[in-house]
Amino acid sequence: MAIKRNFASSEDMTEINISPLIDMVFILLIFFIVTTVFVEEDGMKVSKPESDSAVSLDKDSINFKLSGTQVFLEGRDIGVGNVRSAVNRMIQGRDLPVIINVGKKATAGLLVRVIDESRLGGAEHISLAESK
């Protein structure tokens, strides 16, 4: 005798209910959106004002330029040893500020030595500027 197997008909097929799965995905999505930290960096853009009196300050000041291991005054390499005498000679009882233009290759040790020599030469006001 032949036994006939009856496969399940389409009526007996069960379906997977995905409604709870969709609900769980939406709940996870809301959880991740709420707990996400949005990075917002606070800061300000600074625009440096240009000075109108920069031309007159250049005339009434002592300008040194540091580049590598060299110290320039009025385009001449004077070296660190001559800074004190140059400042002393140029001040002569006047209150002239010393402006040190520091180049990118100048070392911090050279800058400190020029500041010290300028103070020993009689300078009371020393400013730093960045050479371009």
BAGU-257793 format. One line per 4 residues: number of its first residue (from 1); their letters; for each residue x, y, z of N, C-alpha, C. Coordinates in steps of 0.001 Angstrom, whole numbers, plus 500000, padded with zeros to 6 digits. Example, Ala and Ser with C-alpha at 12.3 -4.5 7.8 and 13.67 -1.06 7.14 Angstrom:
REM residues 2
1 = AS = 513190 494310 507800 512300 495500 507800 513200 496700 507800  512850 497750 507080 513670 498940 507140 512900 500030 507870
END
This chain:
REM residues 132
1 = MAIK = 500798 498841 500000 500000 500000 500000 500859 501247 500000  500431 502040 499260 501171 503287 499156 500564 504310 500087  501470 504907 500864 500995 505941 501791 501235 507288 501122  500236 508024 501101 500342 509322 500499 500631 510349 501579
5 = RNFA = 501634 511070 501358 501922 512131 502322 501275 513402 501833  500642 513986 502726 499961 515216 502390 500773 516377 502965  501340 517143 502065 502079 518307 502529 501099 519376 502950  501585 520244 503818 500706 521282 504337 500227 522174 503217
9 = SSED = 499011 522451 503279 498451 523331 502268 498762 524776 502638  498433 525665 501750 498757 527071 501972 498001 527633 503161  496931 527002 503565 496157 527479 504714 496908 527235 506007  497697 526201 506051 498379 525838 507282 499723 526560 507461
13 = MTEI = 500158 527314 506457 501439 528013 506548 501327 529104 507618  502342 529153 508444 502362 530183 509488 503253 531324 509033  502910 532515 509415 503677 533693 509068 504380 534217 510306  505546 534814 510092 506262 535428 511204 505747 536845 511347
17 = NISP = 505350 537172 512533 504839 538506 512813 506033 539438 513067  506255 540415 512191 507411 541299 512336 507047 542646 512963  505832 542821 513380 505440 544080 514026 506260 544355 515285  506464 543367 516176 507292 543661 517349 508750 543983 516967
21 = LIDM = 509238 543360 515895 510599 543639 515444 510715 545087 514952  509750 545562 514205 509768 546941 513720 509660 547904 514898  508808 547579 515865 508687 548429 517058 510018 548505 517806  510689 547374 517937 511967 547355 518652 513021 548179 517898
25 = VFIL = 513045 548097 516570 514000 548871 515777 513738 550365 515943  512499 550782 515925 512192 552195 516127 512559 552670 517524  512342 551843 518514 512717 552217 519886 514235 552354 519994  514987 551437 519385 516451 551555 519387 516901 552801 518632
29 = LIFF = 516263 553094 517507 516610 554291 516746 516391 555553 517575  515263 555641 518250 514992 556800 519116 516002 556869 520245  516354 555721 520832 517338 555693 521922 518688 556224 521445  519152 555772 520283 520449 556227 519786 520433 557699 519396
33 = IVTT = 519329 558184 518860 519239 559603 518510 519278 560467 519763  518568 560045 520799 518513 560842 522034 519849 560817 522763  520541 559691 522763 521779 559587 523539 523022 560017 522765  522879 560359 521497 524033 560789 520710 524490 562158 521190
37 = VFVE = 525789 562284 521325 526362 563561 521736 526777 564299 520473  526206 565470 520303 526575 566294 519170 527695 567216 519621  528821 567139 518929 529981 567938 519300 529837 569316 518675  529811 570300 519518 529751 571673 519041 530845 572437 519754
41 = EDGM = 531870 572756 519013 533004 573432 519614 532724 574927 519667  532866 575466 520850 532687 576895 521012 533995 577590 520689  533917 578671 520036 535123 579407 519699 534762 580726 519062  535769 581517 518951 535569 582829 518351 536603 583030 517258
45 = KVSK = 536211 583692 516218 537161 584082 515201 537726 585430 515618  539026 585501 515601 539679 586733 516005 540261 587388 514771  539870 588602 514556 540475 589361 513462 541372 590411 514086  542625 590354 513705 543594 591273 514273 543486 592617 513563
49 = PESD = 543333 593664 514312 543235 594975 513664 544602 595448 513182  544587 596160 512099 545804 596755 511573 545994 598113 512230  547213 598406 512566 547512 599656 513243 547771 600761 512224  547159 601912 512455 547408 603064 511594 548732 603736 511918
53 = SAVS = 549196 603542 513143 550423 604214 513563 551651 603323 513439  551558 602235 512701 552687 601318 512580 553872 601954 511875  553629 602839 510946 554715 603482 510217 555496 604401 511139  554799 605182 511950 555510 606091 512853 556207 605322 513972
57 = LDKD = 555671 604183 514348 556320 603381 515388 557622 602789 514875  557658 602414 513602 558889 601889 513034 559993 602938 513031  559642 604192 512843 560642 605253 512832 561143 605562 514237  560270 605447 515226 560612 605805 516593 560793 604580 517464
61 = SINF = 561460 603563 516945 561707 602360 517731 562983 601689 517228  563437 600726 517999 564613 599944 517631 564100 598583 517180  564326 598244 515922 563781 597012 515345 564880 595991 515103  564785 594882 515810 565685 593760 515579 564921 592690 514830
65 = KLSG = 565626 591957 513989 565028 590821 513296 565876 589596 513585  565232 588539 514081 565927 587292 514389 565617 586281 513298  566669 585695 512766 566505 584691 511726 567559 583611 511944  567118 582444 512319 568051 581349 512605 568905 581689 513812
69 = TQVF = 570196 581878 513613 571093 582252 514709 571626 583666 514518  571016 584432 513632 571493 585774 513326 570561 586833 513883  571158 587981 514252 570398 589129 514742 570675 590279 513786  569609 590819 513180 569758 591906 512222 569218 593204 512822
73 = LEGR = 569922 594297 512576 569480 595635 512929 569687 596495 511696  568594 597048 511181 568609 597868 509971 569261 597126 508793  568981 595849 508681 569470 595055 507568 570880 594520 507718  571573 594844 508810 572942 594359 509023 572948 593315 510115
77 = DIGV = 573740 592278 509941 573900 591234 510956 574852 591770 512030  574296 592021 513227 575136 592584 514297 575518 591540 515329  574844 590407 515367 575148 589373 516347 574591 589740 517718  574522 588757 518580 573952 588964 519912 574859 589846 520773
81 = GNVR = 576156 589754 520587 577098 590510 521405 577005 592012 521233  576494 592486 520115 576411 593924 519856 575032 594516 520135  574097 593714 520611 572739 594202 520867 572753 595243 521976  573446 594966 523072 573464 595872 524218 574008 597245 523826
85 = SAVN = 575135 597270 523109 575737 598550 522736 574867 599294 521723  574221 598564 520806 573353 599213 519824 572145 599844 520503  571550 599145 521451 570394 599682 522169 570824 600890 522998  571941 600791 523683 572434 601876 524516 572728 603116 523668
89 = RMIQ = 573326 602925 522498 573663 604037 521621 572409 604688 521047  571396 603888 520672 570205 604435 520026 569239 605073 521013  569236 604613 522256 568307 605180 523235 568778 606573 523673  569959 606703 524196 570564 607961 524638 569568 608901 525314
93 = GRDL = 568973 608453 526401 568077 609288 527191 566639 609324 526704  566357 608774 525535 564979 608735 525048 564333 607421 525461  563021 607393 525436 562286 606184 525808 561805 605489 524533  562713 604833 523836 562374 604126 522606 562011 602675 522907
97 = PVII = 560940 602182 522319 560627 600761 522488 561504 599909 521579  561748 598688 522013 562490 597723 521213 561487 596716 520668  561494 596532 519358 560612 595564 518715 561489 594462 518135  561216 593235 518535 561991 592093 518064 561099 591282 517127
101 = NVGK = 561445 591267 515855 560725 590477 514855 561347 589086 514824  560582 588114 515255 561094 586752 515397 560716 585941 514163  561729 585409 513488 561495 584556 512327 561146 583145 512757  560676 582350 511828 560254 580981 512141 561420 580083 512526
105 = KATA = 562607 580380 512025 563755 579534 512309 564559 580006 513516  564147 581094 514140 564871 581608 515304 564617 580715 516511  565650 580529 517315 565514 579679 518495 565056 580508 519694  564472 579834 520652 564008 580511 521858 565183 581043 522670
109 = GLLV = 566289 580325 522666 567466 580773 523396 568001 582084 522846  568007 582224 521532 568454 583469 520911 567521 584612 521268  566235 584360 521262 565255 585381 521620 565460 585858 523047  565668 584929 523979 565874 585291 525382 567154 586099 525537
113 = RVID = 568203 585723 524815 569462 586466 524909 569313 587886 524374  568575 588068 523280 568359 589409 522723 567520 590246 523682  566516 589663 524302 565707 590389 525291 566575 590810 526469  567394 589910 526977 568277 590242 528108 569264 591340 527742
117 = ESRL = 569878 591234 526579 570844 592254 526157 570159 593604 525950  568931 593598 525459 568194 594847 525275 567893 595496 526620  567506 594690 527599 567238 595226 528948 568516 595793 529552  569618 595073 529387 570890 595562 529921 571358 596827 529199
121 = GGAE = 570931 597002 527956 571283 598204 527200 570433 599404 527559  569397 599205 528380 568586 600330 528844 567159 600345 528315  566753 599355 527576 565386 599330 527042 564402 598935 528123  563319 599689 528212 562291 599382 529204 561069 598714 528568
125 = HISL = 560816 599027 527318 559652 598468 526626 560129 597598 525470  559868 596297 525594 560278 595340 524567 559025 594612 524075  558847 594610 522761 557702 593935 522153 558197 592885 521172  557382 591864 520975 557701 590804 520025 556745 590875 518858
129 = AESK = 557264 590590 517673 556427 590535 516467 556870 589323 515669  555973 588845 514827 556271 587686 513988 556702 588161 512618  557854 587701 512182 558325 588044 510834 557621 587167 509834  557328 587734 508703 556661 586959 507648 557643 586575 506594
END
